[in-house]
Amino acid sequence: DLHYPLRRQRQMCIRDSKMSVPLAERIRPKTLDDIVGQTHLLGENKPLRRIIESGKIPNMIFYGPSGVGKTTVARMIANNANMTMHKLNGTSASIADIKQIVAETETLSGINGILLHLDEIQYLNKKQQQSLLEYIENGKITLIASTTENPYFYVYNAIISRSTVFEFKPLTSEEILPAIKRAFQLMADELGLKLRLENGVLEHIARGCGGDVRKSINTVELCILSADNDGEKLTVNLDNVKLLTQRSNMRYDRAGDEHYDILSALQKSIRGSDENAALHYAARLIEAGDIISLCRRLLVIASEDIGLAYPMAAVVTKSCVDSALQLGLPEARIPLAEAVVLLATAPKSNSAESAIDAALADVRNGDFGDYPRHLQNKHFDGEGAKVKGQHYLYPHDYPNHWVKQQYLPDKLVGRTYYQYGENKTEQMAKAYWEKIKK
């Protein structure tokens, strides 16, 4: 009994030292079955799980957003491998670090091979990545790399050709819930207190983490630290959780894949005439504060996808964009929504784009000739001219302001670039000119 205070103090020191490590690290899964999500890779009889269980580890690149299990799986493989293991992070690794690992392949510690866990490989330059090639190929180094960027854009092609790429996907809120429950319980146990969660707390955190497990667990830690504590029980209320997660942890990076994915999804939704999906992707751009990218893409869509089916769409969209840029957020969302709905519900035509692309193809292939004489900007002929005089026919001098004459170069006479779209506006124009040109 006399030693109880000392024993209690020692236990508290041990507890405090553990809690100095971030919760996301303390709760990191130790087995494949503890990992939430990624069932397309790690479920029963799925490819990555079977490779890991075989014990024969190939060179692999794990690609996906932050907080979805890439590093966890890589560490799990590395810890279970019968090889000397090294870890590097692309944000801080130097060529000297890589040379040191390469040099070890010729020593006793490298006799069974070296497993290199390289996190954030996209930050290594081409020379650094090339320094690993020979050893990856001969098997002296087995590479497990992870990246949040598309490896086909950021990783040296020779490394990709020697590796298998596995894509990790964002988790659903349902998949994240077990990890959140486990995190709350772990912190309560470490503090030696009972835990009371108001209804909706778990679901709110799961929905607000944007598919990022690490982010959700960090939110749990904040909730516990700010919870009502009466010495025996921790009470986490929903209002407090909402304050801690005021902005959705939506994935967005103006310079990365997410930026272009959202813009691509927006345009394809408008092209597909799904105004609800288009509004969703527009909302994600607005929430990220990136109205410049949204405005530019809407201007493109007005001409590329609506085009001549409804030519006024370009005018209305330009007006909405100008209003949005002058208003700024939050009011900018209103004219932008107007443009999104207008474009999504408007008739569609890409006839103008197809026509100019076909004309450009001829020009780029050198498939063109001299201008017809009557179109040239000169009013006298040299001595060698076979036909004297310009002989240009001025259309406004003729009925309906049209007269038949050649405009294309001789080499391209009869070439057709523009095909009238199957919509009311273009078909009316087609009928008009067919009548006149007869």
Wavefront OBJ file of the C-alpha trace (Angstrom):
o trace
v 0.000 0.000 0.000
v 2.862 2.371 0.780
v 4.151 1.851 -2.749
v 0.749 2.528 -4.361
v 1.409 6.252 -5.128
v 4.710 5.373 -6.848
v 3.098 2.547 -8.811
v 0.197 4.835 -9.825
v 2.639 7.569 -10.891
v 4.628 5.068 -12.995
v 1.434 3.842 -14.681
v 0.443 7.422 -15.487
v 3.896 8.106 -16.992
v 3.602 5.011 -19.182
v 0.097 6.071 -20.234
v 1.219 9.641 -21.022
v 4.202 8.405 -23.066
v 1.881 6.203 -25.116
v -0.572 9.035 -25.683
v 2.200 11.313 -26.930
v 2.164 9.135 -30.054
v -0.676 10.232 -32.410
v -3.813 8.135 -32.048
v -3.745 7.200 -35.735
v -0.345 5.582 -35.141
v -1.371 3.838 -31.906
v -4.425 2.295 -33.566
v -2.723 1.291 -36.816
v -3.854 -2.272 -37.779
v -1.467 -5.151 -37.155
v -3.128 -7.731 -39.432
v -4.854 -7.658 -42.823
v -8.188 -8.471 -41.188
v -7.953 -5.313 -39.070
v -7.731 -3.052 -42.131
v -10.993 -1.342 -43.039
v -11.972 -1.039 -46.679
v -9.924 -2.003 -49.771
v -11.832 -5.261 -50.057
v -11.182 -5.241 -53.830
v -7.504 -5.819 -52.964
v -7.462 -7.389 -49.498
v -10.693 -9.399 -49.326
v -10.653 -13.197 -49.360
v -8.947 -14.528 -52.516
v -8.302 -11.008 -53.793
v -5.027 -10.400 -55.664
v -2.990 -8.357 -53.191
v -3.980 -10.533 -50.232
v -2.946 -13.703 -52.091
v 0.403 -12.132 -53.027
v 1.055 -11.134 -49.404
v 0.069 -14.558 -48.072
v 2.308 -16.287 -50.622
v 5.380 -14.784 -48.972
v 6.920 -13.951 -52.355
v 6.832 -10.186 -52.559
v 7.210 -8.529 -55.989
v 7.980 -4.866 -56.610
v 4.756 -2.968 -55.943
v 3.443 0.586 -56.146
v 0.453 1.532 -54.009
v -1.485 4.433 -55.481
v -4.369 6.282 -53.847
v -5.401 9.256 -51.687
v -4.103 9.873 -48.184
v -5.381 7.904 -45.226
v -6.719 4.830 -47.016
v -4.218 2.181 -45.857
v -1.278 2.319 -48.307
v 1.407 2.834 -45.676
v -0.257 0.399 -43.260
v -0.253 -2.434 -45.810
v 3.307 -1.617 -46.890
v 4.544 -1.707 -43.280
v 2.692 -4.967 -42.668
v 4.396 -6.598 -45.653
v 7.782 -5.197 -44.673
v 7.535 -6.375 -41.059
v 6.629 -9.924 -42.116
v 9.251 -10.244 -44.854
v 12.370 -12.322 -44.284
v 14.540 -9.537 -45.624
v 16.507 -6.625 -44.294
v 14.097 -3.725 -44.265
v 14.720 -0.038 -44.913
v 12.253 2.829 -44.937
v 12.621 6.076 -46.849
v 10.286 8.982 -47.437
v 10.465 10.736 -50.782
v 10.046 14.149 -49.140
v 13.358 13.837 -47.281
v 15.355 11.042 -48.971
v 18.599 11.991 -50.723
v 20.723 10.223 -53.314
v 23.175 9.443 -50.486
v 20.427 7.574 -48.591
v 19.673 5.485 -51.671
v 23.389 4.774 -52.309
v 23.762 3.601 -48.715
v 20.940 1.076 -49.191
v 22.344 -0.032 -52.552
v 25.793 -0.569 -50.988
v 24.233 -2.863 -48.393
v 23.154 -5.328 -51.108
v 26.781 -6.520 -51.297
v 27.094 -7.134 -47.551
v 26.010 -10.013 -45.315
v 22.834 -8.185 -44.261
v 21.692 -8.149 -47.886
v 22.137 -11.855 -48.486
v 18.376 -12.520 -48.364
v 17.595 -9.332 -50.241
v 16.579 -5.899 -49.060
v 13.026 -4.677 -48.853
v 12.750 -0.929 -49.369
v 9.532 0.729 -48.221
v 9.564 4.050 -50.094
v 6.745 6.393 -49.094
v 5.765 9.351 -51.310
v 7.912 8.167 -54.224
v 6.563 10.990 -56.412
v 8.899 13.411 -54.630
v 12.046 11.585 -55.811
v 13.544 13.041 -58.976
v 14.294 10.949 -62.062
v 17.968 10.436 -61.177
v 17.099 9.223 -57.683
v 14.569 6.755 -59.058
v 16.996 5.559 -61.757
v 19.619 4.718 -59.120
v 17.357 1.867 -57.905
v 16.660 0.307 -61.312
v 19.498 -2.238 -61.601
v 18.886 -3.595 -58.104
v 15.120 -3.785 -58.511
v 15.590 -5.735 -61.720
v 18.071 -8.293 -60.339
v 16.008 -8.785 -57.174
v 18.567 -7.514 -54.682
v 16.108 -4.782 -53.700
v 12.359 -5.333 -53.512
v 10.512 -2.063 -53.739
v 7.207 -1.267 -52.075
v 6.429 2.334 -52.965
v 3.379 4.424 -52.201
v 2.127 7.626 -53.789
v -0.893 9.891 -53.668
v -0.338 10.957 -57.298
v -0.991 8.991 -60.467
v 2.189 6.885 -60.820
v 1.914 6.876 -64.605
v 2.574 10.626 -64.505
v 4.961 10.920 -61.563
v 6.968 7.696 -61.408
v 9.761 6.877 -63.866
v 8.432 4.539 -66.575
v 11.236 2.005 -66.118
v 10.255 1.538 -62.459
v 6.567 1.155 -63.354
v 7.433 -1.505 -65.946
v 9.200 -3.505 -63.225
v 6.407 -3.113 -60.675
v 2.768 -3.970 -60.157
v 0.495 -0.990 -59.482
v -2.363 -1.421 -56.992
v -4.943 1.348 -56.651
v -6.302 2.059 -53.159
v -9.699 3.765 -53.121
v -11.342 6.269 -50.728
v -13.437 4.542 -48.085
v -17.169 4.882 -47.648
v -18.558 6.201 -44.374
v -19.853 2.700 -43.571
v -16.366 1.224 -43.996
v -14.824 3.864 -41.718
v -17.298 3.461 -38.842
v -15.536 0.434 -37.234
v -12.235 2.331 -37.136
v -13.903 5.329 -35.495
v -15.570 3.133 -32.849
v -12.251 1.414 -32.134
v -10.496 4.776 -31.799
v -13.030 6.126 -29.312
v -12.846 2.961 -27.221
v -9.039 2.912 -27.215
v -8.812 6.487 -25.942
v -11.419 5.878 -23.266
v -9.545 2.763 -22.096
v -6.224 4.610 -22.039
v -7.754 7.367 -19.927
v -9.500 4.870 -17.682
v -12.868 6.585 -18.153
v -16.299 5.557 -19.342
v -17.474 6.937 -22.653
v -20.813 8.398 -23.699
v -21.414 9.403 -27.329
v -24.480 11.358 -28.361
v -26.527 9.974 -31.230
v -25.085 10.868 -34.618
v -21.492 11.496 -33.467
v -19.997 8.444 -35.174
v -21.939 8.980 -38.397
v -21.072 12.690 -38.570
v -17.348 11.998 -38.294
v -17.558 9.176 -40.839
v -19.351 11.376 -43.347
v -17.069 14.354 -42.857
v -13.715 12.647 -43.292
v -13.868 12.386 -47.090
v -12.913 8.708 -47.128
v -9.725 9.365 -45.102
v -9.362 7.022 -42.099
v -6.448 8.957 -40.640
v -8.441 12.181 -40.740
v -11.394 10.541 -39.011
v -9.174 9.173 -36.238
v -7.508 12.555 -35.755
v -11.006 14.002 -35.380
v -11.784 11.373 -32.726
v -8.697 12.467 -30.798
v -9.822 16.099 -30.892
v -13.320 15.108 -29.765
v -11.941 13.230 -26.764
v -9.585 16.056 -25.789
v -12.462 18.568 -25.893
v -15.123 16.272 -24.376
v -16.976 16.977 -21.113
v -15.019 15.151 -18.385
v -16.473 14.714 -14.900
v -13.602 12.510 -13.694
v -15.455 9.282 -14.342
v -17.107 9.707 -17.722
v -16.337 11.401 -21.028
v -19.330 12.850 -22.866
v -18.912 13.661 -26.560
v -21.821 15.774 -27.813
v -22.809 16.230 -31.439
v -22.665 20.039 -31.397
v -19.021 19.936 -30.346
v -18.226 17.420 -33.078
v -19.866 19.686 -35.667
v -17.696 22.586 -34.514
v -14.576 20.459 -34.889
v -15.593 19.408 -38.392
v -17.072 22.657 -39.684
v -15.763 22.122 -43.200
v -16.109 18.787 -44.921
v -12.735 17.140 -45.315
v -13.343 16.928 -49.047
v -10.460 15.751 -51.160
v -9.242 18.514 -53.423
v -5.848 19.599 -54.670
v -5.722 22.364 -57.253
v -2.492 21.007 -58.726
v -3.216 17.283 -58.475
v -5.384 14.533 -59.908
v -8.430 15.474 -57.800
v -8.574 18.872 -59.494
v -8.763 17.397 -62.976
v -11.019 14.536 -61.893
v -13.646 16.950 -60.558
v -13.515 19.121 -63.674
v -13.740 16.035 -65.880
v -16.693 14.692 -63.890
v -18.415 18.082 -64.111
v -18.065 18.321 -67.883
v -19.097 14.723 -68.511
v -22.161 15.179 -66.288
v -23.216 18.294 -68.217
v -22.503 16.555 -71.532
v -24.662 13.670 -70.318
v -27.466 16.115 -69.375
v -27.462 15.097 -65.694
v -28.023 18.440 -63.969
v -27.978 16.929 -60.455
v -24.565 15.309 -60.864
v -23.277 18.498 -62.495
v -24.475 20.572 -59.522
v -22.754 18.140 -57.135
v -19.345 18.541 -58.800
v -19.835 22.289 -59.123
v -20.598 22.406 -55.392
v -17.337 20.615 -54.627
v -15.395 23.218 -56.604
v -17.306 26.052 -54.923
v -16.740 24.566 -51.461
v -13.018 24.367 -52.252
v -13.134 28.054 -53.224
v -11.976 27.321 -56.776
v -14.512 29.295 -58.791
v -11.867 30.290 -61.358
v -11.511 26.694 -62.593
v -15.288 26.263 -62.550
v -15.828 29.439 -64.598
v -13.239 28.473 -67.203
v -14.654 24.989 -67.615
v -18.236 26.282 -67.980
v -17.124 28.635 -70.762
v -15.510 25.718 -72.595
v -18.573 23.496 -72.163
v -20.894 26.156 -73.597
v -19.122 25.948 -76.966
v -17.784 22.384 -76.903
v -20.886 20.485 -75.782
v -23.888 22.768 -76.388
v -22.485 24.683 -79.322
v -24.777 25.402 -82.240
v -27.707 23.489 -80.747
v -28.272 26.570 -78.575
v -25.755 29.312 -79.486
v -27.093 31.683 -76.798
v -25.742 29.292 -74.145
v -22.282 30.806 -74.655
v -23.670 34.320 -74.130
v -25.667 33.414 -71.021
v -22.765 31.441 -69.536
v -20.371 34.354 -70.093
v -22.831 36.649 -68.327
v -23.144 34.231 -65.376
v -19.365 33.853 -65.128
v -18.832 37.625 -65.184
v -21.439 38.054 -62.438
v -19.842 35.328 -60.312
v -16.357 36.845 -60.583
v -17.665 40.304 -59.677
v -19.772 39.046 -56.778
v -17.298 36.607 -55.244
v -18.317 33.907 -52.801
v -20.780 33.118 -51.335
v -23.115 34.939 -53.778
v -21.136 33.670 -56.791
v -22.692 30.252 -56.273
v -26.047 31.521 -57.615
v -25.089 32.609 -61.167
v -22.729 29.622 -61.382
v -25.591 27.271 -60.508
v -27.699 28.998 -63.152
v -25.030 28.338 -65.779
v -24.581 24.711 -64.700
v -28.305 23.927 -64.886
v -28.725 25.791 -68.181
v -25.866 23.887 -69.833
v -26.931 20.517 -68.438
v -30.527 20.883 -69.620
v -29.736 22.531 -72.988
v -29.740 20.532 -76.261
v -26.273 19.268 -77.160
v -24.110 19.523 -80.271
v -20.383 19.181 -80.891
v -20.681 19.843 -84.618
v -18.555 23.025 -84.504
v -15.756 21.280 -82.591
v -15.767 18.309 -84.959
v -15.718 20.643 -87.967
v -12.736 22.711 -86.823
v -10.822 19.574 -85.769
v -11.348 18.070 -89.228
v -10.170 21.294 -90.887
v -7.130 21.463 -88.587
v -6.241 17.875 -89.467
v -6.006 18.822 -93.167
v -3.923 21.911 -92.429
v -1.529 20.020 -90.137
v -1.121 17.273 -92.721
v -0.212 19.834 -95.343
v -3.375 19.025 -97.274
v -4.108 22.447 -98.752
v -3.485 24.441 -101.912
v -3.391 27.998 -103.226
v -6.268 30.379 -102.607
v -8.717 30.648 -105.493
v -7.832 33.733 -107.576
v -11.157 35.439 -106.930
v -10.629 35.260 -103.149
v -7.166 36.817 -103.109
v -6.586 40.322 -101.845
v -5.083 41.704 -105.063
v -6.654 43.498 -107.970
v -4.156 43.075 -110.820
v -2.480 40.127 -112.480
v 1.083 39.528 -113.507
v 2.072 38.951 -117.102
v 2.128 35.167 -116.562
v -1.457 34.881 -115.263
v -3.577 32.622 -117.453
v -6.843 34.232 -116.338
v -6.903 37.997 -116.041
v -9.094 39.715 -113.470
v -10.320 38.716 -110.053
v -13.885 37.781 -111.067
v -15.135 37.709 -107.463
v -18.931 37.555 -107.179
v -20.278 39.736 -104.352
v -23.031 37.657 -102.638
v -24.988 40.704 -101.447
v -25.673 41.615 -105.063
v -27.646 38.391 -105.547
v -31.037 37.101 -104.344
v -30.982 35.805 -100.750
v -27.411 37.130 -100.491
v -25.933 33.982 -102.000
v -24.327 33.022 -105.311
v -22.584 29.826 -106.272
v -18.793 30.101 -106.577
v -15.696 28.208 -105.427
v -14.206 29.045 -102.037
v -12.022 26.031 -101.165
v -8.614 25.610 -102.831
v -8.702 23.480 -105.997
v -7.126 20.577 -104.135
v -9.943 20.474 -101.560
v -13.006 21.161 -103.718
v -15.908 19.087 -102.386
v -14.335 18.539 -98.938
v -16.928 18.625 -96.107
v -15.928 19.442 -92.544
v -19.186 20.532 -90.940
v -22.103 18.137 -90.455
v -25.361 19.658 -89.212
v -26.252 18.405 -85.742
v -29.484 16.563 -85.020
v -31.118 19.420 -83.152
v -33.804 21.993 -83.932
v -31.503 24.978 -84.405
v -29.028 23.336 -86.779
v -31.701 21.444 -88.698
v -33.533 24.743 -89.294
v -30.315 26.244 -90.652
v -29.782 23.185 -92.830
v -33.312 23.396 -94.282
v -32.885 27.121 -94.968
v -29.642 26.735 -96.916
v -30.801 23.659 -98.775
v -33.750 25.691 -100.028
v -31.591 28.688 -100.997
v -28.808 26.671 -102.642
v -31.226 24.712 -104.808
l 1 2 3 4 5 6 7 8 9 10 11 12 13 14 15 16 17 18 19 20 21 22 23 24 25 26 27 28 29 30 31 32 33 34 35 36 37 38 39 40 41 42 43 44 45 46 47 48 49 50 51 52 53 54 55 56 57 58 59 60 61 62 63 64 65 66 67 68 69 70 71 72 73 74 75 76 77 78 79 80 81 82 83 84 85 86 87 88 89 90 91 92 93 94 95 96 97 98 99 100 101 102 103 104 105 106 107 108 109 110 111 112 113 114 115 116 117 118 119 120 121 122 123 124 125 126 127 128 129 130 131 132 133 134 135 136 137 138 139 140 141 142 143 144 145 146 147 148 149 150 151 152 153 154 155 156 157 158 159 160 161 162 163 164 165 166 167 168 169 170 171 172 173 174 175 176 177 178 179 180 181 182 183 184 185 186 187 188 189 190 191 192 193 194 195 196 197 198 199 200 201 202 203 204 205 206 207 208 209 210 211 212 213 214 215 216 217 218 219 220 221 222 223 224 225 226 227 228 229 230 231 232 233 234 235 236 237 238 239 240 241 242 243 244 245 246 247 248 249 250 251 252 253 254 255 256 257 258 259 260 261 262 263 264 265 266 267 268 269 270 271 272 273 274 275 276 277 278 279 280 281 282 283 284 285 286 287 288 289 290 291 292 293 294 295 296 297 298 299 300 301 302 303 304 305 306 307 308 309 310 311 312 313 314 315 316 317 318 319 320 321 322 323 324 325 326 327 328 329 330 331 332 333 334 335 336 337 338 339 340 341 342 343 344 345 346 347 348 349 350 351 352 353 354 355 356 357 358 359 360 361 362 363 364 365 366 367 368 369 370 371 372 373 374 375 376 377 378 379 380 381 382 383 384 385 386 387 388 389 390 391 392 393 394 395 396 397 398 399 400 401 402 403 404 405 406 407 408 409 410 411 412 413 414 415 416 417 418 419 420 421 422 423 424 425 426 427 428 429 430 431 432 433 434 435 436 437 438
